[in-house]
């Protein structure tokens, strides 16, 4: 009985280590281009109305950032992760509430397992849009301090070494945030501060 108890404790210990161990993935982001657009106020009518932004012109300016994102397998084994076929930004979180993903529409969008050889990295490109709340604040709003950085978090919903899920499980696991493991990127400073080099 004593031997069985020791074996059971060892198994539980190794299972807890493997579940909490860091994932063999890094996520790096950098800005490729920053630009501003000027669109007719009507395009933003709903956003302006819902947030009571004060826009005293016929046009609205908004800042955009074209982002280059790199996912790297840092292990000596092959891995795979689930991403949407073309709207892969659905598999990411943003750590603040003033940036949103912008991306082109696509046909035939569905979840796929993306494979990475040992040490391999893959690049993805998309755009982040900065909220217009900074340029057109509502009359009586006080925003207070903002989250200083923008980081992107890759949502992992399966074992990267050995898949335990089927494509039909994807939607259910994406809806259950308790099943997520997140790999966060390096920070970008997109509130007017100079990018820090580290």
C-alpha positions as CSV (number, residue, x, y, z in Angstrom):
1,X,0.0,0.0,0.0
2,X,2.8,2.4,0.9
3,X,4.5,1.7,-2.5
4,X,1.3,2.4,-4.4
5,X,0.9,5.7,-2.5
6,X,4.4,6.8,-3.5
7,X,3.9,5.9,-7.1
8,X,0.6,7.8,-7.2
9,X,2.3,10.9,-5.6
10,X,5.1,10.8,-8.2
11,X,2.6,10.5,-11.1
12,X,0.6,13.5,-9.7
13,X,3.8,15.5,-9.3
14,X,5.0,14.9,-12.9
15,X,1.5,15.7,-14.3
16,X,1.4,19.0,-12.4
17,X,4.9,19.9,-13.7
18,X,4.0,19.1,-17.3
19,X,0.7,21.1,-17.1
20,X,2.4,24.2,-15.6
21,X,5.6,24.0,-17.6
22,X,6.3,26.9,-20.0
23,X,5.2,26.3,-23.6
24,X,8.0,25.9,-26.2
25,X,6.9,28.9,-28.1
26,X,7.9,32.6,-28.4
27,X,5.9,35.4,-29.9
28,X,7.7,38.5,-31.2
29,X,6.0,41.6,-32.7
30,X,7.4,44.7,-34.4
31,X,5.9,47.6,-36.2
32,X,6.4,47.6,-40.0
33,X,4.5,50.9,-40.7
34,X,2.5,53.5,-38.8
35,X,0.0,55.6,-40.6
36,X,-3.2,57.7,-40.2
37,X,-6.4,57.6,-42.2
38,X,-9.1,60.2,-42.6
39,X,-12.6,58.9,-43.1
40,X,-16.0,60.5,-43.3
41,X,-17.6,60.9,-39.9
42,X,-20.6,58.7,-41.0
43,X,-18.3,55.6,-41.1
44,X,-17.7,56.0,-37.3
45,X,-21.3,57.1,-36.5
46,X,-22.1,54.1,-34.3
47,X,-18.8,54.2,-32.4
48,X,-19.2,58.0,-31.8
49,X,-22.8,57.6,-30.6
50,X,-22.1,54.6,-28.3
51,X,-19.1,56.3,-26.7
52,X,-20.3,59.9,-26.9
53,X,-17.1,61.0,-28.6
54,X,-17.0,64.7,-29.6
55,X,-16.1,65.0,-33.3
56,X,-16.4,68.6,-34.5
57,X,-15.4,67.9,-38.1
58,X,-16.8,66.0,-41.1
59,X,-13.9,63.6,-41.0
60,X,-12.3,61.3,-38.3
61,X,-8.6,60.5,-38.1
62,X,-7.4,57.2,-36.8
63,X,-4.0,55.7,-36.3
64,X,-3.0,52.2,-37.6
65,X,0.0,50.0,-37.2
66,X,1.0,47.3,-39.6
67,X,2.4,44.5,-37.5
68,X,4.9,41.8,-38.3
69,X,4.4,38.9,-35.9
70,X,6.7,35.9,-35.5
71,X,5.9,32.6,-33.8
72,X,8.9,30.4,-33.0
73,X,9.2,26.8,-31.8
74,X,11.9,26.9,-29.2
75,X,12.0,23.2,-28.6
76,X,14.1,20.5,-30.2
77,X,10.9,18.6,-31.2
78,X,8.2,19.4,-33.8
79,X,5.1,21.1,-32.5
80,X,1.8,22.3,-33.9
81,X,-0.8,24.9,-32.8
82,X,-4.3,25.7,-33.9
83,X,-4.9,28.9,-35.9
84,X,-7.7,30.1,-38.2
85,X,-6.7,29.6,-41.8
86,X,-6.7,33.2,-42.8
87,X,-8.1,35.3,-39.9
88,X,-5.3,34.0,-37.6
89,X,-5.6,37.1,-35.3
90,X,-8.7,35.4,-33.9
91,X,-6.2,33.3,-32.0
92,X,-4.7,36.3,-30.2
93,X,-5.6,38.6,-27.3
94,X,-4.6,42.2,-26.9
95,X,-3.6,43.2,-23.4
96,X,-5.3,46.6,-23.4
97,X,-8.7,48.1,-24.4
98,X,-7.5,50.7,-26.9
99,X,-6.2,48.6,-29.7
100,X,-8.2,46.3,-32.0
101,X,-7.3,43.9,-34.8
102,X,-8.0,44.9,-38.4
103,X,-7.8,42.4,-41.1
104,X,-9.1,41.6,-44.6
105,X,-12.0,39.4,-45.0
106,X,-11.4,35.9,-46.3
107,X,-13.2,33.0,-47.9
108,X,-12.9,29.4,-46.6
109,X,-11.9,30.4,-43.1
110,X,-11.6,27.4,-40.7
111,X,-9.3,26.2,-38.0
112,X,-6.1,24.4,-39.0
113,X,-3.1,22.9,-37.2
114,X,0.0,24.8,-38.1
115,X,3.1,22.6,-37.8
116,X,6.6,23.9,-36.7
117,X,9.8,22.0,-37.1
118,X,12.3,22.2,-34.3
119,X,13.5,25.8,-34.1
120,X,11.3,26.9,-37.0
121,X,9.6,30.3,-37.0
122,X,6.7,31.6,-39.1
123,X,5.7,35.2,-39.8
124,X,2.2,36.6,-39.9
125,X,1.1,40.2,-40.8
126,X,-1.9,42.2,-39.7
127,X,-2.9,45.6,-38.6
128,X,-3.8,47.1,-35.2
129,X,-6.1,50.1,-35.0
130,X,-5.8,52.6,-32.1
131,X,-9.1,53.8,-30.6
132,X,-10.2,57.2,-31.6
133,X,-11.1,58.0,-27.9
134,X,-7.7,59.7,-27.5
135,X,-8.3,62.2,-30.3
136,X,-12.1,62.7,-29.8
137,X,-12.7,62.1,-26.0
138,X,-16.3,62.5,-24.8
139,X,-17.0,65.8,-23.1
140,X,-17.1,64.6,-19.5
141,X,-15.0,61.4,-19.7
142,X,-11.9,60.9,-17.6
143,X,-9.9,58.0,-18.9
144,X,-7.2,57.9,-16.2
145,X,-4.0,56.0,-16.6
146,X,-3.8,53.6,-19.6
147,X,-2.1,50.3,-20.0
148,X,1.3,51.5,-21.1
149,X,2.2,48.7,-23.5
150,X,0.5,46.7,-26.3
151,X,1.2,42.9,-26.1
152,X,-0.3,40.2,-28.1
153,X,-1.1,36.8,-26.5
154,X,-1.2,33.6,-28.5
155,X,-4.1,31.4,-27.3
156,X,-3.0,27.7,-27.1
157,X,-5.9,25.3,-26.7
158,X,-4.2,21.9,-27.3
159,X,-1.0,20.1,-26.4
160,X,1.6,21.4,-28.9
161,X,3.5,18.1,-28.9
162,X,0.7,15.7,-29.3
163,X,-2.8,16.9,-30.4
164,X,-5.6,15.7,-28.2
165,X,-8.4,17.5,-30.0
166,X,-10.3,17.3,-33.3
167,X,-11.1,20.2,-35.5
168,X,-14.8,19.9,-34.3
169,X,-13.6,20.7,-30.7
170,X,-12.0,24.0,-31.7
171,X,-15.1,26.3,-31.2
172,X,-15.9,24.8,-27.8
173,X,-12.3,25.1,-26.6
174,X,-12.1,28.7,-27.9
175,X,-15.2,29.5,-25.9
176,X,-13.9,28.0,-22.7
177,X,-11.3,30.4,-21.5
178,X,-10.3,28.2,-18.6
179,X,-8.7,25.8,-21.1
180,X,-6.5,28.5,-22.6
181,X,-2.8,28.9,-22.2
182,X,-1.4,32.2,-23.3
183,X,2.1,33.0,-24.7
184,X,2.6,36.8,-24.5
185,X,4.7,38.8,-27.0
186,X,7.3,41.5,-26.3
187,X,5.7,44.9,-25.6
188,X,5.2,47.7,-28.1
189,X,4.7,51.3,-26.8
190,X,2.0,52.8,-28.9
191,X,0.8,55.7,-26.8
192,X,3.4,58.1,-28.1
193,X,6.3,56.9,-26.0
194,X,9.6,56.0,-27.7
195,X,10.1,52.3,-28.3
196,X,12.4,51.0,-25.7
197,X,15.3,48.8,-26.9
198,X,16.1,45.9,-24.7
